């Protein structure tokens, strides 16, 4: 029985070490608006493990939304959209952009990880990005104001 427990503990420790050394995925945000969770697609990122770094460049946010077939979350005009991470980004590094097409975008003002959606009806594509000690990442999502 003692050997089984020691073996099990060794496996758990080994899995933890492997995860820590090779974990090359940045934290994913939870984006909520009007009690709905918004589906998020991974954008471009650079993320470092203990012994290596992985950088992945992705297509533009509008193309990511189309390629991954993300459906817009329907929201009210002027609603508050909240962005949260399970691992807090470095201070003053969270930013947001609204995309008009795959080449045009506009930076959006955030207030305590909250952005106000437009009051005009329409479909809006957003990208949020942040930095951590291990790297940076962007995430894309789509909403529809009705």
N, C-alpha and C positions, 0 to 999 in steps of 0.2 A: 504494500500500500504506500509506503514511504517513497519507493522508487517511482511509482506512478505520479505522485504529487510533485516530486522533483522534476520529472520529465515534462509534466504539464506546465509547470512554472517556467522551465527553460524554453519551451515552445512559445509561451506568451511573451517572454522577454525578447526572444529572437524576432518575433513578428513585430513587436513594438520598435525595436532597433531598425529593422528593415523599413518600416513605415516612416520613421523619423529621417533616415538617411535618404530615401528615395522619394519622399513625398514632394511631388512637383506640381501640385495643383493648388492654386490660390483659393482662399475662402469664397464661397458663393453668397451673395446677398439674399436677404429676405425682403421683398418689396411688397408692401401692402397699401391698399387704398380702399376706403369704404368697406372694410371688413373682408376684402377679397385679396388673395395672394396672386401676384402677377408672375407669370412664367417668364424666366430669365434665360437667355442664351449666353454662353461663354464667348467673350470677344477675345481680342489679342491680349497676350500676357507674357511676362517673364517672371519665372519663379525659381528660387534656388533651394536645393536640398543641402545636406551637409557636405556632399562631395561633388555636386554638379548643379548646373543651371540649365533650365529649359526655357527657350523663348519661342512663342508661336504667334505668327502674324495671321490674322483672319481677314476675310473679305469685309466690305463695308457693313455697318449695322443694318441698313435697309436690305442688303442682300442676305445677311444672316437670318433676318426675320422671315424673308421669303423662302430661303432654302430649308430652314427648320420648321416651316409652316406654323409659326407661332400665331395664335389667335389673340386678337386684342381683348383686353378686359374693358368692359363698358363702365364708364364712370360719369359722374355729374360734372357740369362745368365748374371750374375753379376748385375742384376737390384737392385735398392734401394727400400727397403720395409720400410714404415713409420708407427710407432705405436703412436697413440694419444688417450688420455682419456679426457672426459669432466670434470672430477675432477682429477687434477694433483696428481700423486703419490708423496710420500715423496721423498726427494732428494736422489739420488743414490740407489734407491731400484728397479728400472726396470731392469729386466734381461731376457735373452732369451736362449733357448736350442734347439738343433736339435736332433730329435730322430731317431735312426737307427732301433730299435725294441722296444718291450715293457719293456726291461730291460736296454738297452744301450742308452746313450745320451751324448751329448757334449755341453758345454756352448759356446755360440756365442757372439762375441764382438758387442756391440752396440755403435754407435757414434751419440749422440744427438737424441735418439729414432729412429735411422735408422740402419737397418742391410742390408748387401749386401748378396744377394742370391748366391749360388754356380754358377760357370761357367760351370760345367759339367751337361749334361742333366740328368733328372731323377725326381722322385717324392720325395718331402721333407716334413717331418712333423716337425712343430715347436711348442714350448710352450713358452709363455711369462708370467712373473709374476711380481707383484708389491705389495707395501705396502702403506697403508694409515693410518690415525689415528684410523679409525674404524676397521682395519684388513688387510688381505692380500688375494690375489686371483691369480689363474693362468688361462690361456686361451689357447686353442689349435687350430691350423689351418694347412692347407696343400696347397702346391704350386707344380706346375710342371714346371721345366725349360726345354724349347724346343729350 
